[in-house]
Amino acid sequence: MELEAKPKIDLGTLSDALERGMMQQAAGLIEDLNPAEIALLIESLPPARRNIVWNLVSEEDDAEVLAKLNDEVRTRLMKGMDTKELLNATEGMELDDLADVVADLPESITKQVIHSLNQRDRERLEAVLSYPEDSAGGLMNPDTITVRPNVSLEVVLRYLRALGKLPDNTYSLFVVDRNDKYLGKLRISRIVTHDLIDPVRDAMDKDAQTFTAEMPATEVAREFQNLDLISAPVVDDSGHLLGQITIDDVVDVISEQADHDILSMAGLDEEDDIFAPVIVSAGRRAIWLGVNLATAFIAAAVVGMFKDTLEEVVVLAVLMPVVASMGGIAGTQTLTLMIRGMALGRVENSNARWLLTKEVAVGVFNGCIWAAVVLFITIIFFAKWDVGLVIGAAVAINLIIAAFAGVIVPLILRRMNIDAALAGGVVLTTVTDVVGFITFLGLGALVLT
């Protein structure tokens, strides 16, 4: 489920056309969209209508639309296709896109798709499939144009004209030796602006950024952002050229990472289909609801320890949510900043201590201010200055602990190789609830009973 702009088509207009059986009008509406917009449109429809819209898509756009769909929607759609339709839909697909699609195909059809390729493309596809999907190798397109350093730019230009068609998103050619070892990158613009009698070695960029096939896709995206790259070569450990990554692939990674960071906070997956069957959606959410229930019982057990205090001072029960809520909000603010900083590579062990000191200082500052506010409000509404002092102190302490936990929790989870975006919120909420209740009720027991 990618974060993209809405398609130009009005869903209401299309739905109305489908309900009325006006397929020609619906086909006309779909024809005006590009493949990415059609994919987003399909993801925005209930399952029953997805198949209808898919059958109205032009065969020329099938491959691109299929490649743009998120994994779960694509898998469900392909289950309704026969073998011939699947083979037609994948024909002519870019190799990097085809690598994503074949992972969702039945094994028998995958073999047929691979067998339908020529020997060269088959070897390239198998090379991409040999790397993890979330790595530079899994992200790359092995379809590249290579040239030798000693040929002239005029020879390169004649070669390009003889090819007739370049691979999509070709911004540069790659310079290799006779053993396919990467030497540099030759931008298309250099061919146009340089004297054609110059050799390639004089026009190529020898210092262009390269990526190893094993590098995580998120790190690749970060480097593209930092260095304003449009394309970059992927090499193996020996420096041999394997393929290239282009900006359109990186945009997809950035979008997926944004989805992941947002949805993981709720224990959801970015590939989850919003229109998935009820049982499927309920099952996915049940896992984290169960985890949350377990942590809630921990907080309830803490409250139960102070049952006698609550019976004597009922106002404490009324004010308890204030302490937990303030700590939860403060902790979530810090946690969100930390997770974003870690995703962007801005938070490392070298600056973690400085960040911890800074966030605790923010917690102290906010704790003092809001403790005073809560104290004042409590005295006005309940006319109990002692209760005001207790809740004010509890709020201050919980805000400080929340800031501390907001920094420490994601760092610890990262060290344990656990996704902080997925588990951080649950852990943090437990910490702020337990600390808030213990502090508030503990101080209440000491001061008020």
Number of C-alpha atoms within 10 A of each C-alpha: 22 20 14 10 8 12 16 14 15 11 14 9 13 21 14 12 17 18 11 9 11 12 16 12 14 19 18 13 17 22 15 12 16 14 23 18 20 27 24 21 22 22 21 18 16 13 17 8 14 19 17 14 19 18 11 17 18 14 14 13 15 23 23 22 23 27 23 19 24 19 20 17 22 20 17 16 17 20 13 11 13 10 16 9 14 19 18 15 21 20 16 14 17 18 20 24 21 23 24 18 22 18 14 16 17 13 11 9 16 17 12 12 20 18 11 13 14 9 11 9 15 15 14 19 24 13 16 26 19 12 16 16 17 14 19 29 30 26 30 27 27 24 20 18 15 18 22 18 21 13 14 20 25 18 15 19 15 10 12 13 11 9 9 7 8 13 11 11 12 16 16 22 20 24 24 19 14 9 8 16 16 23 21 24 27 25 17 13 10 17 21 12 9 15 13 16 11 15 19 26 19 15 20 21 17 14 9 14 16 19 22 20 24 17 16 18 24 20 16 22 22 17 16 20 16 10 9 10 16 16 23 22 28 26 21 16 10 9 16 18 25 23 26 26 28 20 17 11 17 25 14 16 20 19 15 19 19 17 18 20 21 17 18 19 18 16 20 19 18 22 17 17 19 13 14 15 11 8 8 12 15 12 11 14 14 12 13 17 15 11 13 17 12 13 19 17 12 15 21 14 12 18 21 12 13 16 12 11 20 19 11 12 15 10 14 19 14 10 15 18 14 15 27 24 17 20 30 24 16 22 28 21 13 21 26 21 14 24 23 15 13 16 17 16 12 12 17 12 8 8 10 16 13 10 17 18 14 14 21 22 15 17 25 18 14 17 26 17 14 17 23 19 13 20 21 16 13 21 15 12 8 11 12 13 14 15 23 23 21 23 28 25 22 28 30 26 22 33 32 25 22 32 30 23 25 32 25 18 19 25 22 13 17 15 10 10 9 14 15 26 25 21 19 25 24 19 19 24 25 20 23 30 28 22 23 32 22 19 20 26 26 18 18 22 17 10 12 15 11
